[in-house]
Amino acid sequence: MTQKAGKTALVTGASRGIGAAIARRLAADGVLVAVHYGQRKSDAEETVAAIERAGGQAFPIRADLTDDDALDTLFSELEAGLAGRPLNILVNNAAVYADPDDPAAMQSDGYVAGISEITPAEFDRIFAVNVRGAFFVTQRSLPLLGDGGRIINISSAVTRIAWPLLPYAMSKGALDIMGPRLANELGQRGITVNTIAPGITDGTEANTWLHDMPGAVEGVSAMTALRRLGRPSDIADVVALLASDEARWVTGQLVDASGGMALAPTPPGM
Ligand SMILES: NC(=O)c1ccc[n+]([C@@H]2O[C@H](COP(=O)([O-])OP(=O)(O)OC[C@H]3O[C@@H](n4cnc5c(N)ncnc54)[C@H](OP(=O)(O)O)[C@@H]3O)[C@@H](O)[C@H]2O)c1
């Protein structure tokens, strides 16, 4: 694959989980990575340290995506870190699902609440981070993005599969729409815009239930055509592919990276 050495990237929500894996993967390809995070400074610093230990380059940037003023800080720190270089790759990865500490958002058995329980405040928080945050980070990135740049949005297979995360799924549906529209608008600058839809991915805080619930690993693995859980590196490798020069002719696409989750209905009794 074509080397990305000398390129730059902003990965939102790169302190942990899939975002951290994306940051590490791009840095391993020689990309200077801005590791964005919301609250967890030490996790972001650990992502940067892991990149540096592997011989890569990265720097952390904090910005709460629900705070418009924080975007000013994000972009002034990004520009300082880029030191006059263009931004080549933007990965909109940061997202929230439902607040596990909010009883209105969660059911007593730990499942994410349905339409009857979700409060307007929780709905607004999900859209503020997942949709408004990604939209305005993209808007603010456009003047920095060099011609031939890459925008990659992380959506979810829940826009295809009915999983009990309704406002979250609706927020990811907005990203699915944003991809092709923006791709058409930015194509004249050679900028591609693509969307990746992961399935249930192990090694993320959202999915610790996989290891707490007996039979969950086997059950979820059986839902995929490839018969295993997803890993953060599975998603990071697809980001690296779409960010590469080889993917220059691919734009406006929604790429499912779920190992073929729920391609067929589950037979009765299984
Ligand atoms: N995990 C899965 O199975 C799965 C499946 C399908 C799609 N996805 C998608 O993949 C992406 C990564 O998921 P993940 O499970 O790896 O996420 P995660 O572990 O929950 O990490 C979320 C990231 O977003 C940041 N973030 C959250 N709220 C923020 C805010 N208000 N302002 C700024 N940053 C904020 C967090 O920063 P702090 O650490 O500082 O809080 C963290 O870096 C998301 O877009 C998610 O929807 C995940």
The ligand as an SDF file (V2000), in Angstrom:
LIG
                    3D

 48 52  0  0  0  0  0  0  0  0999 V2000
  -17.7550   -0.2300   19.9600 N   0  0  0  0  0  0  0  0  0  0  0  0
  -18.5150   -0.7260   19.0090 C   0  0  0  0  0  0  0  0  0  0  0  0
  -18.9010   -1.9140   19.0290 O   0  0  0  0  0  0  0  0  0  0  0  0
  -18.9750    0.1260   17.8620 C   0  0  0  0  0  0  0  0  0  0  0  0
  -19.8440   -0.4330   16.9050 C   0  0  0  0  0  0  0  0  0  0  0  0
  -20.2590    0.3420   15.8290 C   0  0  0  0  0  0  0  0  0  0  0  0
  -19.8260    1.6430   15.7080 C   0  0  0  0  0  0  0  0  0  0  0  0
  -18.9750    2.1680   16.6650 N   0  0  0  0  0  0  0  0  0  0  0  0
  -18.5390    3.5480   16.4830 C   0  0  0  0  0  0  0  0  0  0  0  0
  -17.1200    3.5730   16.5450 O   0  0  0  0  0  0  0  0  0  0  0  0
  -16.6870    4.8100   17.1190 C   0  0  0  0  0  0  0  0  0  0  0  0
  -15.7960    4.5050   18.3160 C   0  0  0  0  0  0  0  0  0  0  0  0
  -16.5280    3.7240   19.2390 O   0  0  0  0  0  0  0  0  0  0  0  0
  -15.8630    3.2180   20.5990 P   0  0  0  0  0  0  0  0  0  0  0  0
  -16.7820    2.2040   21.1690 O   0  0  0  0  0  0  0  0  0  0  0  0
  -14.4450    2.9080   20.3600 O   0  0  0  0  0  0  0  0  0  0  0  0
  -15.9820    4.5580   21.4900 O   0  0  0  0  0  0  0  0  0  0  0  0
  -15.5440    4.8020   23.0120 P   0  0  0  0  0  0  0  0  0  0  0  0
  -14.5800    3.7690   23.4720 O   0  0  0  0  0  0  0  0  0  0  0  0
  -16.8020    5.0070   23.8020 O   0  0  0  0  0  0  0  0  0  0  0  0
  -14.7540    6.1930   22.9030 O   0  0  0  0  0  0  0  0  0  0  0  0
  -15.4680    7.3420   22.5700 C   0  0  0  0  0  0  0  0  0  0  0  0
  -14.4900    8.4340   22.2290 C   0  0  0  0  0  0  0  0  0  0  0  0
  -15.2530    9.6210   21.9470 O   0  0  0  0  0  0  0  0  0  0  0  0
  -14.8340   10.6540   22.8120 C   0  0  0  0  0  0  0  0  0  0  0  0
  -15.9620   11.4740   23.2060 N   0  0  0  0  0  0  0  0  0  0  0  0
  -17.1300   11.0710   23.7640 C   0  0  0  0  0  0  0  0  0  0  0  0
  -17.8960   12.1360   24.0670 N   0  0  0  0  0  0  0  0  0  0  0  0
  -17.1930   13.2410   23.7030 C   0  0  0  0  0  0  0  0  0  0  0  0
  -17.4220   14.6220   23.7740 C   0  0  0  0  0  0  0  0  0  0  0  0
  -18.5470   15.1430   24.3240 N   0  0  0  0  0  0  0  0  0  0  0  0
  -16.4790   15.4640   23.3240 N   0  0  0  0  0  0  0  0  0  0  0  0
  -15.3370   14.9730   22.8110 C   0  0  0  0  0  0  0  0  0  0  0  0
  -15.0320   13.6730   22.7050 N   0  0  0  0  0  0  0  0  0  0  0  0
  -15.9600   12.8090   23.1530 C   0  0  0  0  0  0  0  0  0  0  0  0
  -14.2360    9.9630   24.0220 C   0  0  0  0  0  0  0  0  0  0  0  0
  -13.3220   10.8360   24.6800 O   0  0  0  0  0  0  0  0  0  0  0  0
  -12.9230   10.5790   26.2620 P   0  0  0  0  0  0  0  0  0  0  0  0
  -12.1910    9.2750   26.3110 O   0  0  0  0  0  0  0  0  0  0  0  0
  -12.0730   11.7210   26.6080 O   0  0  0  0  0  0  0  0  0  0  0  0
  -14.2180   10.5130   26.9900 O   0  0  0  0  0  0  0  0  0  0  0  0
  -13.5530    8.7640   23.3600 C   0  0  0  0  0  0  0  0  0  0  0  0
  -12.3120    9.1450   22.8500 O   0  0  0  0  0  0  0  0  0  0  0  0
  -17.9600    5.5650   17.4760 C   0  0  0  0  0  0  0  0  0  0  0  0
  -18.2970    6.4390   16.4350 O   0  0  0  0  0  0  0  0  0  0  0  0
  -18.9960    4.4820   17.6000 C   0  0  0  0  0  0  0  0  0  0  0  0
  -20.2990    4.9690   17.3580 O   0  0  0  0  0  0  0  0  0  0  0  0
  -18.5480    1.4440   17.7250 C   0  0  0  0  0  0  0  0  0  0  0  0
  1  2  1  0
  2  3  2  0
  2  4  1  0
  4  5  1  0
  4 48  2  0
  5  6  2  0
  6  7  1  0
  7  8  2  0
  8  9  1  0
  8 48  1  0
  9 10  1  0
  9 46  1  0
 10 11  1  0
 11 12  1  0
 11 44  1  0
 12 13  1  0
 13 14  1  0
 14 15  2  0
 14 16  1  0
 14 17  1  0
 17 18  1  0
 18 19  2  0
 18 20  1  0
 18 21  1  0
 21 22  1  0
 22 23  1  0
 23 24  1  0
 23 42  1  0
 24 25  1  0
 25 26  1  0
 25 36  1  0
 26 27  1  0
 26 35  1  0
 27 28  2  0
 28 29  1  0
 29 30  1  0
 29 35  2  0
 30 31  1  0
 30 32  2  0
 32 33  1  0
 33 34  2  0
 34 35  1  0
 36 37  1  0
 36 42  1  0
 37 38  1  0
 38 39  2  0
 38 40  1  0
 38 41  1  0
 42 43  1  0
 44 45  1  0
 44 46  1  0
 46 47  1  0
M  CHG  2   8   1  16  -1
M  END
$$$$
